[in-house]
Structure formats: C-alpha cells, structure tokens
C-alpha cells in the first residue's frame, strides 16, 4: 500500500499537474476555522464569541460562546485542534453536557445548554499551523457533528444531539464537507498565511479536476473495512476466535485486490472496539454520501 500511495502521488502530479502540498500555505488553521465559523453563521445564524477567561483542560484549547441571531446563548463550543502526548488519535466530536429540557424543578436553565467539543490532531506549527486539504475538510466534518450537538432541540437528552440512528449520524458532518469545497468559501478564506493573497484559481481548477483521482483505491480500502466489520459481528460464536486468521480468510473470500489493504486493520479499528456505537455500522460513512449528496 505504501508503494501504491507513492506512485499514485506521482501519477496525479503527472496527469493533473497538481501537488496538494501547494495548497497548504493557503489553508492555515486560523483561516479554515474562520471559514467554518462564517459558514456556520450563514447557514444557521450562529456567532462564535471567544472566551479567554474560561479555565480549560489544556492551554491549546479554545472556548467559545455560541449565540444565535437574537444573541441567545445556544451552546458552549470547545475547539481542541492540536495533537499532543496521550491524546487519542483521529478526530471526533464529544459532549461534556448534552442538550436537554428535562430538568428538575428549580434547576438552573444553563443546564439546558450543551457543551460541545471538537477534537482534531493537527501538528502544531512553530508559527502558523498549515493544514492539508484533507485536514481542513476534517475540521469542517467535525464541525458538522458539532452543529448536530449545538443545534439540538429535544426534551430528553437521550434523544438529543447525535443520539440518532447510526444511518443518519454522519449526514450533518459530511454535509459540511461540501460547504468547505464551495468556490465562494475557498476564494474568500483560502489565503496565503504570509501575504494574505487569495488562492490562485488555476490551483482550485486543478484540485477540482483531480478530485476523483484514486477513488477506486479509497473506496476499496474503506469498503473492505465495512464488510469485515459486518462479517465479524455476524458470527454465532467467538470461541477460539483468531482475528488474524479470520481477517485473512475474509479478505480472500472478498477477493481483496493485491496491493490494497484495509484502511483500518482489526487490531487498531477504533470504530469497532472503542465503543459499540459503530459496531456493525462502519458502512454508514458510505451510506451518508448518498444522503449528503442529495441534501446538498
């Protein structure tokens, strides 16, 4: 798989004259965050007010009051963007408090307000932190999950926020990815971190032209994980279960192409084993692509 990625990068450069690294100077974390807040404001009327006076669990984390068009507080939003020692890998949305209206008599109304946290694992730069296009898309993806929590309007916390059918949970997140790719957003917020120059149109044209490049590889490495997930959770018994042997036999049964491996080998497949939320449900990202394309 490392050979595949190496040569795929060379083929993309030769075929589309596109090097994704050329985009990074235009995708600073500050500007991509600004773009997310702007899109959030335009779509949902939300305004993010930074609170530097709130003591947080790490100095790199930013805290915001999220207010609606009437200046009503709707959420507290924490943005934890940088990787650090002992922090979990990947990117995710979590909640320190979910939205609810089911409060006991005499409870402070602030208890209705959700506290939402978006966590990423970007490498912190010595100056500006520059993101790849994929990292910037991830920020918007997690922001979509954040919206799901911040804009929740349910009586019971058990039914609020992302406590929905798994088939739906990735729709708000993947829907936000589309907005990041909008030319209007990129032309306004993709600015060179030193000069402030807007991203060149020819670079955006090359990005668009190369968008579907290598999709066969990416679809197979993902779909093999989803099918492996379903197969593992369809067993009647796990007595004497050997995961390595099961993986080998299942990939052989699926006819896994030589040169491609699963995106997540079972031993580090966190979606399956960190919680039960995605167990037998990793397919939902692909299903949500149908939903988000239709919704967008």
N, C-alpha and C positions, 0 to 999 in steps of 0.2 A: 504493500500500500504506500510506503514512502517513495518508492520508485514511481508509482502512478502519479502521485501528487507533484513530484519533481518535474516529470515530463509534461504533466497537464499544465503546469505553470508556463513552461516553455512554449507549448502549443498555443496556449491562449495569447501569449505575447506575440507570437508569430502570426496568428490568424487574425487577431483583433487589434494588434498594436496597443495592447492595454496592460499596464502594470498597476495592480491595485495599490502598491506602495506609493504611487504618485498622488493618490487621493489623501493619504494620511495627513499631510500638512494642512489640509483644508477641513479636517474633522477633529478639531480639538474637543476635549471633553466639555469645556465650558460652552462652546458654541452648540454642540449637539444637545446638551442639557437645555440651553436657551431655546433651541428649536423645539424640543419636546414640550417645554412649558408654553411656548407660543401656540403649538398645535392643540394642546390641551385647552388653552384659553379660547381658541377659535371654535373648537368643536363643542366644548362643554361649559364655556363661560367661567373657567376656573382661573384663579390668580394665586400665585405662589409667593408668600411673604417669608423671607428668610429670618430665622430666629437664632441669632448668635449667642443669646443669653441662656439657652437651654443646655444643661449639662447632659452629655450623651455618653454612650459606652465606648466611643473611640473618637479622638480628635479629627479624624478624616471624614467623619460622618456629618452630613449637613441636615438641618432640621428646617421644615417649612410649615407655616400655617397655610392651609388651602382654603380659599374663600370663594364664594360664588359671586355672581354679578350684583347681588344685593349686599355684598360684604358679610354674608353669613358664613361662619366657620363650618366647613363640611368635613374636614379631616386634618390630621397631623401626618405629614409625609416625611419620612427619613430616607436619605439617599446615601447608601454605603457603597461607593464605587470601586475602591481600590482593593487589590489582593493584599494579604498580609499573613503572617505566620499563624497557623491554627485556624484560619478561616476556611470554611468549606469551599469546595471548588464549584465552578459553574456560576449560574446567575439564577436568581429566584425572587419571588415576592412573598413576603410573610407579613403577619399582623401581630402586633402586641396587644391590640384590642380590636375586635370586630364590631361593626355597626350593629346596633340593636335599639328597639324602642321598648323592649320588655324589661323595664327596670322596676325595682321595688319602690313602694311609696316612700317619698322623701329623698330619693336618690338624686345626686347632682346630675343635671342634664348633660354635663360634659361627658358622662359615662356613655352617652349615645354615640359620641364621636369616635370614629375608627382611627387607630394609629397604624399606618401602613408603612412598610419598609421595603424598598427595592435594593437588592444586593447584586453587585457585579464583581468581577475580578480583573479589572484593568490594571496593567502595570503602571505604577505612578511614575511620571516623568520628573526629572530634576527641575524642569521649567514647566512648559505646557505639556499636558498629557494628551498624546495624539492617538486616535482610535483608527482601527481598520474599519472598512465599510461594514463588515460583519459585526464588529463590536458595537458600532453606532446603531445598527439595526437591533442588536440585542438590547441596548438601552431603551429603545422605543418599544420593543416586545415586552420587557418587564414593566414599562410604563403602562402598557395596556392592561396587564394584570393589576397594576396599581389603581387604575381607573375603576376596575371591577370592584375593588375594595372601597375606594374613596367615595364612589357614587352610589354605593349600595343603599337601598331604601326598603328595609324589611323590618317586620315586627320582631322576628326572632333571629338571634344570631346564628342559630343552627341552619337557617335558610339564607343567610346574607352572604355578601361578597362572593368568593369563589366556591362556596358550598353549593355547587350546581352539578348536574350530570356531567361526567367526565367528557362526554361528546361535545359539550359546549365550552368547557373551561378554557380552551386555547383560542377561541374565537376572538375575544377582546384583545388579546396580546398580538395575534398575527394580523388582525385588522390594523393595528397601529403601525406595523411594519410598512404597510402600503403608504401611509402618510409620510413616512420619512423619505420614501423614494420619489415623492412628488417633485417635479422640477421647480415649482414655486418655492418649496421648502429648501431644497438644496441650493438654489441660486441665492436665496436670502441669507442662509445661515452657514453654508459651507464656505468659510472664509479662511484665507491663509493665516496661520497663527501668528506670524510675524508682521506681515504687510497689510493684512485686512482685505487683500484682493479676493474677489469672488472666484469661485471655482470656474475654470475655463469650460466653455460649452463643449468643445471638442472632447474633453475628458469625460464629461457626462454622456456624450454620444457614444463613446467607446464603452463606457460602463453599461449602458443600456444594450448595446449590440452584443456584449459578452455575457449578458445576464443568464442566459440558459445554457451556457457552456458547462460541460461536465455534469449535467443534471442526471444523466444515466447512472454515473458512479454514485452520486449523492443519494439518489432515490434507492438504489440497491443497498447501500450501506445502512440506510435508515430502515427500509422495509424489512431487511433480514433481521434487524433487532426486534421490530414489531411482531414478526412471525415467530421468532424464537421466544419472545415474551408469552405469546398466546399458547405455544406448544408446552412450555414449562408449567403453565398454570392449568393445563388440561390433563395432567397426569392424575391417575386414580390413586397412586401410592408413591411415596418418596423413600420407601425403604431401600437401603443400599444404593441410593441415588448418587451417581458420579457425574458431576456437572460437566467436566471436561469431555467425557465420552458422549454424553447426551448432546453437547454442542457440536461435536464432530459429526455425529450421525445425523443430526437435524440439518446441518448445513449441506451435508452430502445429499440428503433427501430433497432439499430445496434446489439443488443444482447451483450452489453458490459459485459464481464465476471466479476463476483463478485470478489472483492479483487484487481482489477486493476482499476486505474483512468487514466484520460488523463494526458499526460506529462505536458501540459500547460492548466490549466483551463482558460476559456474565459476571465475572468477579468484581467489576467496578461499575456495574449497571445500576447507578443510584436510583433511577426512576422506579426500578423494580423492588429494591430492597431497603431504601432509606425510610420509606413509608409504604402503606398499602394503596395510596391514592392512585398511582398509575399502574398498579399490578394488573396484568392482562389488559392494559389500556394505553400502552405506548403508541398505538396506532392513531391516537386522537390528533396528533400534530398533522398527519396527512389528511385526515378527515376534515380538520379545521381549515385546511387550504381550500376545500370546496366551499365551505361556509363563508370564509373571509373574502374569497374572490366574488362570491355572489353579493355579500353585504356591501363591499366597497363599490 
